Amino acid sequence: MEKKCFCSTNPLDTINQEFKAILEAYPLGKPKALIPLLQTIQTKYGYLPNSMLSIVSYYLQVPLGQLYSIITFYNQFRLEPPGKIHIEVCTGAGCYVRGGNDLLRTLEAELGIRAGETSKDKLFTLETVSCLGACALAPVVRFGGTIYGRLQPKDIVRLLREYEARE
Amino acid sequence: MKSLLEPCCHLCTHSPEHPCVDFIICLKTGPLCHDSKSCQQEKEKQKLCVNEEAEDVVYVTIGMASCGLAAGAQKVYNFFQRQLKRRGYQAYVKKTGCLGFCSEEVLVRVKKPGKTTVIFSRVNVEKASDIIDLYLEKDILPEEYVWGRDFYKPGNSNFAKGNEIILGKQKRLIMKNAGIIDPTSLEAYILQGGFTAFNEVLKEKDPEKIIKTVIDSGLRGRGGAGFLTGEKWRQFREGAKPKLVIANGHESDPAAFTNRALLESDPLSVLEGLMIAAFCGGAEQGIIYVRGNYDLAISHLTQIIKTLNQAGLLGKNILGSGFNFNVNLEISPGAFVAGEETALIATLAGERGMPKPRPPYPTEMRKPILVNNCETLANIPAILNLGVEKYREIGSEKSPGTKIFSLAGKVRQVGYIEVPFGMSLREIIFDLGGGLRSNRPFKAAQVGGPSGGFLAASFLDTPMDYDSLEALGLSLGSGSIVVIDDESCIVALNRFNLEFMSKESCGRCIPCREGIYRLLEIIDSIVTRDNLGTENGLKRYQTLSQLEKLAQVIADTSACGLGQGAPNPVLSSLKFFREEYEAHIFSQKCPAKQCKGLLTYRIDADLCKGCSVCLERCPEGAIVGERKHSHFILADRCTRCGICLEFCSFSAIIIS
């Protein structure tokens, strides 16, 4: 059956050049390219903006509902813009038995947010990851790309203050 | 200097378009097609350089896998590079992967002309500066930094004698290059004997024979299920074209890092295995599938696939054999269950990564797909190089070969180890792992991640292979071993496992989707305090039998490995640590003092100096008191977050 779009304008005409260039690197109407395309968008913009998703849905011929079901299935994708500094707490078993959960709880209490959320001042995004590959330094937390190891809840509060002061 | 991969002179005609059949052998012993003294000399020189043997050159090799980088290897690397250049040394500062001794990182290997190789451990910039000042300038060896000597003789045998103490009872078959060669250097890999097996396979052109060798070797899939790899290959070969081979490096067990270590330290061995698998199965397309946050592995693989294409080892008509093969790198967007082969295929098709019931197995589909774990594939060149007989001598009867285990938790030597199958857990933890940190008593080891199970101290002598663990109702999983001591609570650890699994359940089948949540609820109910007179208090007594029953139902009725494995930790801990559950349920006590819901915090009036630090820090306002007078915790407000404990400088907070 031939698919027809009844909109008066082609959605692809409404987007900026940068996004268009990203889209055009992938084949039109091939749902197979969905995950790599989403990954590229997220690498570029830090999250998956709502407005772009409807275009992606049109471009790859994947219904928007299905698109959301796929995005929310995988841990990597984010629908909200992230904070300036990304805090990743390792909750792998190696870090857990050495107190990783205490770090997470302290951070949640200090920032007043839960894992997966961004602080109100848009400065920190708190996330959990399973294993950063630095089990020898357990428990570890990655602050904006730098790994800090052998941490105590006390240290993490200090670190947080340091980062806050820097911004 | 030119790279060994480049043609030595105009007589060498090898290029991806016009491949030379003898490229691999020529690289090692060449030039073969022409007799030229100068070419020969230059090749020798290049080889000496790769093998760290050239005279008058200082080689500094730094462990820069993610464990090294986390310990600060980049700073050390930059420091060496800057300083050696400034001081006018003719020096090579090289990168290498992980040797498996992650807790000793940053490891730096220094080779001075005419001296044996020395490895320094836990190097930081200050130590690096000492190494340059003392060892390189004045030839005084700072003994206190030395970790190993003469550890590695480049270019010939793998490990020099005398390192048995460091390596212990390990058998490095797959990880022989890890932490030794530059993981992105194709020539170093080839000089270490790499691609010999692939070259032979291409020359013999007898895929059936290779498949038979793999079957005879008894190699079993290292992803967890332990299916015979050779059988899988045979099935795959029988299918119709087009075919696809996938190296599965989607390792999302939260305690396993064996694939990570392999892909960061010796990715070429995985690719060689993948290429042999493709040749035997008749596939022309391959995918290497890596977990999204393995940044370093991704960058290594991107670089290496490019190099292989340039060297003509990937692409059309590889080494003149008529075999075409291309590899793409795909990055996984996460989700634990997406490492299961049918789920992985769904992810690649741009769908939700939910497992499908098998059969039909992916190898039997209309477009057959062969999915092998990266570690399994890395075994293939080793098997072909060693020969079936010698390979089968390693390991146990039904699980031949070696297995890489990742050791984490309260063990002293955190890192990966490679040992023959059948080694006892005791040897692994106490001989190779160096025992427990701060000499606390061993309580249990969680083997195989969140879908594995616990082994108690009385089972320390269990041989680690597929069948012995299966007999105990456990699985080897991806090979992670998390050691815990008496400070860790089994119930809390199980809660952690179940929480992880409940988040990761794909939701397709009810036992797993709903059952794991119910298990979690039951565990939650026993780690909180109840008044025994109330209805809830009475319900506590049923929890133990409910847990057992429900766990068994989930294990029996779930559709895929995730659901079937999720109750394993519960079942095995109920078997070995029943009294700990009983303590939680009946006496409402956590022996390891970890389950916050069962603890009471109070302040010792004699120790408290009234500094008010805890009062200011308490997020719940549960602490009252005046400055310079002893403080008090209001039990009904206290959420047992432990922040006061962290900040008290006088150890006045008592938990009971």
Interface residues (C-beta under 8 A of the other chain):
Chain A: P31 K32 A33 L34 I35 P36 L38 Q39 L60 V62 S69 I70 F73 Y74 N75 Q76 F77 T91 G92 A93 G94 Y96 V97 R98 N101 D102 R105 T106 A109 V129 S130 C131 L132 G133 A134 C135 A136 L137 A138 V140 I147 G149 Q152 P153 K154
Chain B: A65 S66 C67 L69 A70 A71 C102 S103 E105 S252 D253 P254 A255 A256 F257 R260 E264 G292 N293 Y294 L296 E330 I331 P333 G334 A335 F336 A338 T347 L348 A349 G350 E351 R352 G353 S406 A408 G409 K410 V414 G415 Q446 G449 P450 S480 V482 V483 I484 S488 L493 F496 N497 F500 C506 P619 C641 G642 I643 E646 F647
